[in-house]
Amino acid sequence: MSYLLAIDAGTGSVRAVLFDLNGNQIESSQTEWTHLEEENVPSSMSFDFDSNWELTKNCIKEVINKSEVTPDEILALSATSMREGIVLYDKDGKELWAVANVDARASKEVKYLKESFVGIEEEFYEISGQTFALGALPRIMWLKNNSPEIYEKVANISMIGDWILAKLSGVIATDPSNGGTTGIFSLKTRTWDSSMASKVDIKDDIFCPCYEVGTVIATVSDEASNETGLSTSTKVVTGGGDVQLGSAGLGLIDLGQTAILGGSFWQQITNISSDAKLPENMSLRVNPHVIPNQSQAEGITFFSGLIMRWFRDAFCDMEKLEAQELGMDPYEVLEEKAKNIPVGSYGIMPIFSDSMNYGKWYHASHSFINLSIDPEICNKASMFKALQENACIVSSINLDKIKAFTKLEINEIVFAGGASKGPLWCQTLADVTGCKIKIPKVTEATALGAAMSAGVGAEVYEDLTSAAKELVVWDKEYFPNMENKKLYDEIKIKWQELYRKQLELVDQGLTTSMWKAPGL
């Protein structure tokens, strides 16, 4: 037998997933991880590459042991990761400094760039589809200003998924879909644009090779083999950004197709041409897709999955115990209790992530509005349902923005990620959007996309397009209740107005923003 290994480094966890050549998941191992604010560095989100490598190694070793496969049977591996998170290396390839995706420490640097180079963010957006909100340039500039001794040693940059492959092979490289989220990149040429770094006086010779997804860069090194149990015959293949590889794992290979990935963050994506004109107001981001000559218009909903995890861990100890006794997931228990809560969850309005406003991106303070002291109305079940509804409503708003920009009609949405395992969440998404919702058999499409990339490198598949056509199998479909949609349309309008009011409280300094892009 032969197998393909995918390593998925998400915002909330790292996991190793083993697939056979038909795309069937054989075994997996997952460990939650956290990215903490550095002491005396407000809004930072560091990436601890030492401890996180230990977690990654443990997942790899566990998946090999649990599956009982012979390491030589693993033909190839690839990795996918949260985008925007970067790792900087010295000339010997040793890690110097790393941050996770929504690190926002570089507020002063963003302000400096905007004030000293008027119009430069708009100029770079036209090339890269990215703003400074999650970009690498302000973060590197922060390092230059605050830790010059580290900055002077920087000789290379990669993304976090690339870092995993570098640890396994000794080769530092990236791909367009992941590297493109640094903002130091061209959508049209699908490679680094080092002139952006030159223009703002940042090192312009630190950019690693950029290869298309599915390119073999090496085999597993002797050192990594000893650390993980992998075979030195296993090919190490370029991976990609979690959203883009995840969409390939959902079969999103044609222009106009749309998906929602429901993980730690929720992303709403539509495939467009790499030559497409970008939104004038920078309201959405546009990323290189893993499919050549394609990009993706993208909206992002912050922390949807992480908020649900917080709710579970903060308030639902009884449900966790109940789930343990029944051999179920706690979310299954919560969905069962919430299934009869009416549309609108008795008026409860969660205030967490705003819809996408890429050019001026910040959120209101975390809160629930319209809570009741009647325990029959306001309880864990209704608050849980309200959180599910809210993730769907914000996704719907982002899709409306994508439709306005692309002039496309969206009638069908592919839904995947952890959230798609919940039937109540799936039906709610159908009702809110008015679209048919398709669920793939492998809901963890991000890992499947990485396995497909590994398979391309191992010459199991000709390319990602043919791999997607061969491997993606549909499991379920959900159709909207249009009467419910009418109600949700009204709730959506009310929620947007309420969110504007909550942002005003942040503007007045009365509440604290859940997250604010640097420079605002």
VOROMI-962782 format. One record per atom (N, C-alpha, C): residue in one letter; x, y, z. Coordinates in steps of 0.2 Angstrom, whole numbers, plus 5000, padded with zeros to 4 digits. Each point is the difference from the previous one (the first is absolute). Layout:
BEGIN
aXYZ
...
REM end
This chain:
BEGIN
m500449945000
m499650065000
m500450065000
s499850064997
s500350065000
s499650055003
y500350055003
y499650065004
y500350064999
l499650065001
l500250075000
l499950035007
l500550045002
l499950035007
l499950084999
a499550025003
a499950075000
a500150035008
i500350065000
i500150035007
i499750074999
d499550015005
d499650064999
d500150045007
a500350064999
a500250045005
a499550065001
g499549995003
g499450055000
g500150055006
t499650055001
t500050055005
t500049965007
g499549955001
g499949985006
g500349935001
s500349974995
s500349935001
s500449984995
v500449955001
v500449974995
v499849924999
r500049984994
r499849935000
r500349974994
a500149935000
a500349964995
a499449954998
v499950004993
v499549964998
v500349954994
l499849945001
l500349954995
l499449984995
f500150004994
f499549984995
f500349954995
d499549964998
d500249954994
d500050044994
l500249964994
l500050044994
l499350014997
n499549985003
n499350014998
n499750065004
g500450035004
g499750065004
g499749985006
n500049935002
n499749985006
n500450025006
q499850035005
q500350015006
q500249945004
i500649985002
i500249945003
i500150015007
e500350055002
e500150025007
e500250075001
s499950035006
s500250075001
s500250005008
s500450065001
s500250025007
s500050075000
q499750035005
q499950075001
q500250025007
t500350065000
t500150035007
t499950084999
e499650025005
e499950075000
e500650045002
w500150064998
w500550045002
w499850075000
t500450045004
t499850075001
t500550054998
h499950064998
h500550054998
h499850065004
l500550025004
l499950045006
l500350074999
e499750055003
e500350074999
e500750005004
e500450034997
e500750015003
e499950055006
e500450005005
e500050045005
e500350074998
n499650055002
n500150074998
n500050024992
v499749954997
v499950014992
v499250004999
p499750055001
p499250004999
p499849984993
s499549965000
s499749974993
s500449954997
s500649985003
s500449954997
s499749935000
m500249954996
m499849935000
m500649964997
s500449985005
s500649974998
s499949934998
f500549974996
f500049934998
f500649975003
d499949955005
d500549975004
d500349944996
f500550014995
f500249954996
f500349945003
d500350015006
d500349955004
d499549955003
s499550025004
s499549965002
s499549974995
n499950044995
n499549984995
n500349954995
w500750005000
w500349944996
w499949945004
e500150005006
e499949945004
e499349975000
l499550055000
l499349984999
l499949974993
t500350034995
t499949974993
t500449934999
k500550005003
k500449935000
k499649955003
n499750015006
n499649955003
n499449984996
c499650054997
c499549984995
c500249954995
i500650024997
i500249964994
i500249925003
k500350005006
k500249945003
k499449965002
e499550035002
e499449975003
e499649974994
v499950044994
v499649984995
v500449944996
i500649995000
i500449944998
i499849945004
n500150025007
n499949945005
n499349985000
k499550045000
k499349985000
k499849974993
s500250024995
s499849974993
s500449934999
e500649995003
e500449945000
e500249994992
v500150064997
v500349994993
v500750005001
t500349974995
t500850014999
t500250064997
p500450045004
p500250074997
p500250004993
d500349954997
d500250004993
d499350004996
e499549985002
e499350004996
e499850074999
i500250055004
i499850074999
i500450034995
l499750004994
l500350034994
l500350075000
a499650045003
a500150075000
a499650045006
l500250055001
l499750045005
l500050084998
s499550035003
s500050074998
s499650045007
a500050065000
a499850045005
a499650064998
t499550025004
t499650065000
t500050035006
s499850075000
s500050035006
s499650065000
m499950035006
m499750075000
m500450054996
r499750044996
r500350054996
r500350055005
e500450054997
e500250065003
e500649995005
g499949945004
g500649995005
g500649994996
i500550035003
i500750004997
i500549975005
v500649974997
v500649985003
v500650034997
l500450035004
l500650034997
l500649965002
y500549994996
y500649955001
y500650044999
d500649975003
d500650034999
d500349964994
k500750024998
k500349974994
k500149935000
d499949975006
d500149935001
d499349965000
g499550044999
g499349975000
g499749995007
k500350035005
k499849995007
k499550065001
e499449985004
e499550055001
e500250055005
l499850064998
l500250065004
l499450035004
w499450004996
w499550045002
w499449984996
a499449995004
a499449984996
a499450035003
v499450014996
v499450025003
v499449974997
a499549995003
a499449974997
a499650054996
n499449974998
n499750044994
n499750075002
v499750015006
v499750065001
v500450055005
d500749985000
d500450055004
d499950074997
a499950045005
a499850074998
a500550055004
r500649985001
r500450055004
r500350064996
a499950004994
a500450054996
a499650064998
s499650035005
s499650054999
s500450074998
k500550015004
k500450064998
k500349994993
e500249944998
e500349994994
e499550014994
v499449985001
v499550014995
v499850074999
k500050045006
k499950075000
k500550044996
y500749985002
y500550034996
y500049994993
l499949934998
l499949994993
l499550044996
k499450015003
k499550034997
k500150085000
e500350025005
e500250085000
e500650024996
s500549955000
s500650024997
s500049984992
f499649954998
f499949984993
f499350004999
v499850064998
v499250014999
v499849964994
g499549975001
g499749964995
g500349934999
i500549985004
i500449944998
i499649945002
e499650005005
e499649945001
e499549994995
e499750054997
e499649994994
e500449974994
e500650034999
e500449984995
e500249925000
f500249985006
f500249935002
f499449964999
y499450025002
y499449965000
y499849994992
e500150044996
e499949994993
e500449954997
i500649995003
i500549944998
i499849945003
s499950005007
s500049945004
s499349985002
g499550045000
g499449995003
g500050005008
q500550025003
q500150005007
q500050085003
t499850015006
t500150065003
t500649995005
f500150055004
f500549995005
f499749975007
a499449995000
a499649975006
a500449945002
l500149954996
l500349945002
l500749994996
g500250054997
g500649994996
g500750005004
a500549974996
a500649995003
a500550065001
l499950054995
l500550055000
l499950045006
p499550025003
p500050045006
p500349965006
r499949935000
r500249965006
r500850004999
i500349994994
i500750004999
i500350075002
m499650054998
m500250075002
m500050005008
w499549985003
w500050005008
w500649965002
l500249954998
l500649965002
l500650044999
k500150044994
k500550044999
k500150055005
n499450035002
n500050065005
n500149985007
n499849945002
n500049985007
n500549945002
s500249964995
s500549955001
s500550004994
p500450064999
p500450004995
p500649954999
e500149975006
e500549955000
e499849944997
i499349985001
i499749944997
i499950024992
y499850064999
y499850024993
y500749994996
e500550025002
e500650004996
e500249934998
k499849955004
k500249934999
k499549974995
v499550034998
v499449974996
v500349994993
a500049944997
a500249984994
a499449974996
n499549985003
n499549974996
n499350005004
i499550004996
i499350005002
i499649954997
s499549975004
s499549954998
s499450005004
m499549974998
m499449995003
m500049945005
i499549995004
i500149955006
i500049934997
g499549994995
g500049944996
g500749984997
d500350054997
d500649994997
d500649985005
w499950035006
w500449995006
w500049935001
i499449975001
i500049935001
i500349954995
l499950024994
l500449974994
l500850015001
a500250065002
a500750015001
a500349965005
k499649995006
k500249965005
k500149934998
l499649974996
l500049934997
l500549994995
s500250054996
s500449994994
s500650045000
g500150065004
g500550045000
g500050054994
v499550004997
v499950054994
v499450055001
i500250075000
i499550055001
i499850024993
a499350005000
a499750024993
a499350015002
t499650044995
t499350015001
t499649994994
d499450015000
d499650004994
d499650064999
p499650024994
p499750065000
p499450015005
s499649945001
s499450015004
s500250025007
n500549985003
n500250025007
n500450065000
g500650004996
g500450064999
g499650064998
g499549994996
g499650064998
g499750045006
t499949975005
t499650035006
t500550055004
t500750004998
t500450055003
t499950074998
g499750004994
g499950074996
g500650024997
i500649965000
i500650024996
i500049964994
f499550004996
f499949954995
f499650034994
s500049974995
s499650024994
s499549944998
l499450025000
l499449964998
l500249974992
k500250044996
k500049994993
k500649954999
t500650025003
t500649964998
t500149945005
r499650005005
r500049945005
r500649995003
t500450055002
t500650005004
t500150065004
w500650005004
w500250065004
w500050064996
d499950065002
d500250064997
d500450045005
s500749995000
s500450025005
s500150084999
s499750034995
s500150074999
s499650045006
m499449965002
m499650035006
m500550015006
a500449955001
a500450015006
a500550054999
s500350014994
s500550054998
s499750075002
k499450014997
k499750065001
k499950035007
v499949955005
v499950025007
v500749995004
d500549994997
d500749995003
d500049945005
i499749944997
i500149945003
i500449954996
k500349965003
k500549954996
k499649974994
d500350004995
d499649984994
d500349934997
d500549975004
d500349944998
d499949945004
i499450005003
i499949955005
i499449954998
f499950014994
f499449964997
f500249934998
c499749955003
c500149934998
c499849984993
p500249954997
p499749984993
p499249995001
c499750014995
c499350005000
c499849954994
y499749945002
y499849954995
y499249995000
e499849984994
e499349985000
e499849945005
v499450005002
v499849945005
v500149944996
g500349955004
g500149934997
g500749994998
t500550055001
t500649994998
t500549965005
v500349954998
v500549975005
v500650045001
i500150015007
i500650055002
i500649955003
a499849945002
a500549965003
a499749945002
t500449965004
t499749945004
t500150015007
v499749965004
v500150015008
v500750005001
s500350045004
s500750005002
s500149955005
d500649985001
d500249955005
d499850025007
e500150075002
e499950025006
e499250005002
a499650024995
a499350005000
a499749935001
s500449954996
s499849935001
s500149985007
n500550015003
n500249985007
n499550035005
e499750064998
e499650045005
e499349984999
t499849984994
t499349984999
t499849934998
g500549964998
g499849934998
g499950004993
l500050064996
l499849994993
l500649974996
s499949984994
s500549974996
s500450054996
t500650004999
t500450044996
t499850004993
s499649954998
s499849994993
s499450044999
t499750025005
t499350044999
t500250074997
k499650024995
k500150064996
k499750065004
v500350055001
v499850065003
v499850054994
v499350025000
v499750044995
v499750065002
t500150054996
t499750075002
t499349995001
g499850045005
g499250005002
g499850074998
g499550025005
g499750074998
g499650025006
g499750064999
g499650035005
g499449965002
d499850005006
d499449955002
d499450014996
v499850064999
v499450024996
v500049974993
q500650024997
q500049984993
q500149934999
l500449975003
l500149925000
l499349975002
g499750035005
g499449975002
g499450014995
s500050054996
s499550014995
s500249954994
a500649984999
a500249954995
a499749935003
g500149995006
g499749945003
g499350005000
l499750054999
l499250004999
l499850004993
g500550004995
g499849994993
g499950074997
l500250065004
l500050064997
l500550024995
i500049984994
i500550004995
i499850044994
d499350025000
d499850044994
d499850075002
l500150054995
l499850075001
l499250005003
g499950045005
g499450025002
g499749955006
q500449955001
q499849955005
q500150045007
t499549985005
t500150045007
t500049945005
a500350025005
a500049965006
a500150045007
i499849975005
i500150035007
i500449945004
l500650025003
l500449965004
l499850025007
g499749955004
g499850025007
g500549975005
g500650035001
g500549985005
g500050055005
s500650015003
s500250055005
s499750074998
f500250024994
f499750054996
f499649974995
w499550044998
w499649984994
w500250044994
q500149974994
q500250044994
q499449984995
q499850054996
q499650004995
q500350024993
i500149954996
i500450014994
i499649984993
t500250044995
t499849994993
t500650004996
n500049954995
n500650004995
n499950054995
i500550044998
i500050054995
i500649994996
s500050044994
s500650004996
s500650045004
s500649984999
s500650035002
s500150074997
d499650014995
d500150074996
d499450045002
a499549985005
a499450045002
a500250065003
k499650064999
k500150065003
k499850005007
l500450035005
l499950005007
l499550055002
p499749995006
p499550045003
p500350075001
e499750064998
e500350065001
e500150025007
n499649985004
n500050035007
n500349955005
m500449954997
m500449955004
m499549975005
s499449984999
s499649985005
s500149925001
l500249974995
l500249935000
l500749984998
r500249945002
r500749994998
r500049954994
v500550004997
v500049954994
v500749975000
n500049935000
n500649965001
n500149954994
p500649994999
p500149944994
p499749945002
h499749974996
h499749935001
h500649954999
v499949945002
v500549944999
v499949984992
i499550024997
i499949984993
i500350064996
p500549984995
p500350054996
p499550054997
n500250064999
n499650054996
n499350025004
q499949985006
q499450015004
q500250045006
s499650055002
s500050035007
s499449985004
q499950025006
q499450005004
q499850065003
a499450024999
a499750065004
a499849975007
e500250035005
e499949975007
e499850055005
g499549985004
g499850035006
g500249965006
i500150035005
i500249965006
i499550025006
t499849955004
t499750015006
t500449985006
f500250055004
f500549985005
f499749965006
f500549955001
f499949965007
f499449965000
s499649984995
s499349975001
s500149935004
g500549964997
g500149945004
g500350015006
l500550045001
l500350015007
l499550035005
i499550044998
i499550035004
i499649945002
m499849954996
m499649945002
m500449965005
r500649994999
r500549975004
r500050035007
w500050075000
w500050035007
w499349995003
f499550014996
f499349995003
f500049935003
r500249954997
r500049935002
r500449995007
d500650035000
d500449995005
d499850045006
a499750064999
a499950055005
a499349985004
f499549974996
f499350005003
f499749934999
c500449954997
c499649944998
c500449945003
d500250005007
d500349945003
d499549945000
m499450025002
m499549945000
m499949974994
e500050044994
e499949974994
e500649964998
k500650025002
k500649964998
k500049935004
l499750005006
l500049945004
l499549964997
e499450034998
e499549964997
e500249974993
a500450044996
a500349974994
a500449945001
q500450015005
q500549955002
q499749935002
e499450015004
e499649945002
e499749974993
l499850044996
l499649974994
l500549984994
g500750025001
g500449994994
g499950044995
m499850065001
m499950054995
m500450065000
d500050054995
d500450065001
d499550055004
p500350045004
p499650055004
p499650044995
y500250024994
y499650044995
y499449964998
e500049945000
e499449964998
e499550015005
v500249995006
v499650015006
v499650075000
l500550054999
l499750075000
l499550014994
e500249974994
e499550014994
e499449965002
e500049955003
e499449965001
e499550055005
k500350035005
k499650045004
k499850074997
a500350024995
a499950064996
a499549994994
k499949944998
k499649994994
k499350035000
n499750015005
n499350025001
n500050085001
i500650035001
i500050075001
i499750044994
p499650045000
p499750034994
p500550054997
v499950014994
v500450054996
v500150075004
g500650025000
g500150065004
g500249995007
s500049945002
s500249985007
s499750055005
y499450025000
y499650045005
y500350075000
g500350024994
g500350075000
g500750015002
i500349945002
i500750015003
i500550024994
m500450055000
m500450024995
m500850005002
p500349954998
p500850005002
p500350054996
i500550035004
i500450064997
i500749975000
f500349974995
f500749985000
f500350034993
s500149964995
s500350024994
s499550044996
d500350064997
d499650044995
d500149964993
s499650034996
s500149984993
s500650034997
m500349974994
m500650024998
m500050084998
n500550035003
n500250074997
n500750015000
y500349974995
y500749995000
y500450075000
g499750054998
g500450065000
g500050045006
k499549995005
k500050035006
k499749945005
w500449965002
w499749945003
w500150005008
y499450005003
y500149995007
y499349975003
h500049985006
h499449975002
h499750035007
a499449995001
a499750035006
a500249955006
s499850025006
s500249965006
s499649945000
h500349945003
h499649945000
h499450015005
s499449984997
s499450015005
s499449964997
f499649995004
f499349974998
f499550065002
i499650014995
i499550065001
i499349965000
n499550035004
n499349985000
n500049935005
l500450005004
l499949945005
l499450015004
s499749945002
s499450015005
s500249965006
i499650025006
i500149975006
i499549945001
d499749994994
d499549945000
d500449944998
p500249955005
p500449944998
p499749964995
e499350004999
e499749964994
e500250034993
i500250075000
i500150034994
i500850014999
c500350025005
c500750015000
c500449955004
n500349954996
n500349955003
n500649984995
k500349945002
k500649984996
k499849984993
a499449974999
a499849984994
a499850064995
s499750055003
s499850064996
s500650044998
m500550005005
m500650044998
m500449964995
f500149945001
f500349964995
f499750014993
k499449994999
k499650014994
k500250074997
a500050055005
a500150074997
a500750014998
l500549965002
l500750004998
l500049974993
q499649954999
q500049964993
q499750054995
e499450035002
e499750054996
e500550054998
n500350035005
n500450064999
n500649984995
a500349955000
a500549984995
a499749994993
c499449985000
c499749994993
c499850074997
i499850055005
i499850064998
i500650044997
v500550005004
v500650044998
v500349974993
s500049945000
s500249974993
s499550024994
s499450005002
s499550034995
s500250074997
i500150045005
i500250074999
i500750004995
n500449965002
n500750004996
n499849974993
l499649955000
l499849984993
l499750054996
d499650045003
d499650064996
d500650054998
k500550015003
k500550044998
k500449974994
i500149945000
i500349964995
i499650004994
k499449995000
k499550014995
k500050074997
a500050055004
a500050074997
a500750014996
f500549975002
f500750014997
f500049964994
t499849945000
t500249954994
t499450004995
k499450035002
k499450004996
k499849934999
l500149955004
l499849935000
l499449995004
e499649954998
e499549985004
e500249945004
i499849995006
i500349945004
i499349975002
n499949944998
n499449965001
n500249935004
e500749995000
e500249935003
e500750025004
i500049975006
i500650015004
i500249935002
v500749995000
v500349945002
v500250025008
f499849965004
f500250025007
f500449945003
a500550025004
a500549955002
a500350035006
g500549965004
g500350025006
g499649975006
g500250015006
g499749975006
g499350025000
a499850064998
a499350025001
a499549964996
s500249984994
s499649964996
s499849935002
k500349985006
k499849945003
k499350005003
g499850065002
g499450025004
g499450004995
p499549965000
p499450014996
p499650065001
l500050025006
l499650065002
l500450064997
w500650005000
w500450064997
w499950004992
c500149944997
c499950004993
c499350024998
q499549985003
q499350034998
q499950075002
t500350035005
t500050075001
t500350044995
l500649974997
l500450044995
l499550004994
a499749944998
a499650004994
a499450055001
d499750015006
d499450045001
d500350075000
v500550025003
v500350075000
v500250024993
t500349964996
t500350024993
t499449994995
g499649965001
g499549984995
g500349954994
c500649975002
c500449964995
c499949935002
k500149964995
k500149935001
k500749995003
i500049965005
i500749995004
i500249924998
k500650004997
k500349934999
k500549985005
i500049945003
i500549985005
i500449944996
p500650015000
p500449954997
p500149945005
k500149944998
k500149945004
k500650015005
v500550034998
v500650025004
v499950075002
t499750015006
t499950075002
t500650045001
e500649975002
e500650035002
e500450014993
a499750044996
a500350014993
a500750035000
t500250045005
t500650035000
t500649945000
a499949955004
a500549955000
a499949964994
l499449994997
l500049964994
l500450044994
g499950075000
g500350044995
g500849995001
a500250005006
a500849995001
a500249934997
a499549955002
a500249934997
a500050004993
m499550034997
m500050014992
m500750034998
s500250055003
s500650034998
s500649955000
a500049965006
a500549955001
a500049954994
g499349984998
g499949954995
g500350034993
v499950064999
v500250034994
v500850005000
g500350015005
g500849995000
g500249935000
a499649965002
a500249924999
a499749974994
e499850054995
e499749984994
e499449955000
v499750005006
v499449965000
v499450034996
y500050075000
y499550044996
y500450044996
e499750024994
e500350044995
e500150075003
d499550035003
d500050075003
d499450005005
l499950065003
l499550015005
l499349994997
t499950034994
t499450004997
t499749924999
s500549964997
s499849934999
s499949975007
a500450015005
a500049975006
a499350025003
a499850065000
a499350025003
a499549974996
k500049994994
k499449964996
k500049935002
e500649975002
e500049935001
e499849995008
l500250045004
l499949995007
l499450035004
v499850064998
v499550035003
v499349964999
v499749985006
v499449965000
v499550045004
w499450014998
w499550045004
w499649955005
d499950035006
d499649965005
d499350025001
k499950065001
k499350035001
k499950064997
e499350024999
e499850064998
e499550035004
y500050075001
y499550035004
y499750054996
f499350015000
f499650044996
f499750065005
p500050064998
p499850055004
p499250005001
n499850025006
n499350025002
n499950074998
m499750024995
m500050074998
m499650045005
e499549975003
e499650045006
e500550025005
n500549955002
n500550025005
n500550064997
k500149994993
k500550054998
k499750075000
k499350014999
k499750065001
k500150035007
l500049965005
l500150025007
l500750025001
y500549964997
y500750015001
y500250074996
d499750014995
d500150064996
d499950065005
e499450005003
e499950055005
e500550015006
i500149945002
i500549995006
i500750034997
k500249994994
k500650024998
k500150074999
i499450044998
i500050075000
i500150035007
k499649975005
k500050025007
k500749995003
w500349954998
w500749985003
w500550054998
q500050024993
q500550044997
q499950075004
e499450035001
e499950065003
e500350005007
l499849945004
l500249995007
l500850005000
y500349974995
y500750005000
y500350064999
r499750054996
r500350064999
r500050045007
k499449995003
k500050045007
k500549975005
q500149944999
q500649975005
q500750024998
l500150014993
l500650034998
l500150075003
e499450045000
e500150075003
e500250005007
l499849955004
l500349995007
l500749995000
v500349974995
v500749995000
v500350064998
d499750044995
d500350064998
d500050055005
q499550005005
q500050055006
q500449975005
g500449955000
g500449975005
g499649975006
l499449994999
l499649975005
l500049925001
t500249974994
t500149935000
t500649984996
t500349945001
t500649984997
t499949964994
s500350014994
s499949974994
s500249925001
m499649964997
m500349935000
m500649994996
w500150034995
w500650004996
w500050064996
k500650034999
k500050064996
k500650004995
a500050014994
a500550004996
a500650055002
p500649984999
p500550055002
p499950074996
g500250055003
g499950074997
g499450035001
l499549975003
l499350035001
l500050035007
REM end
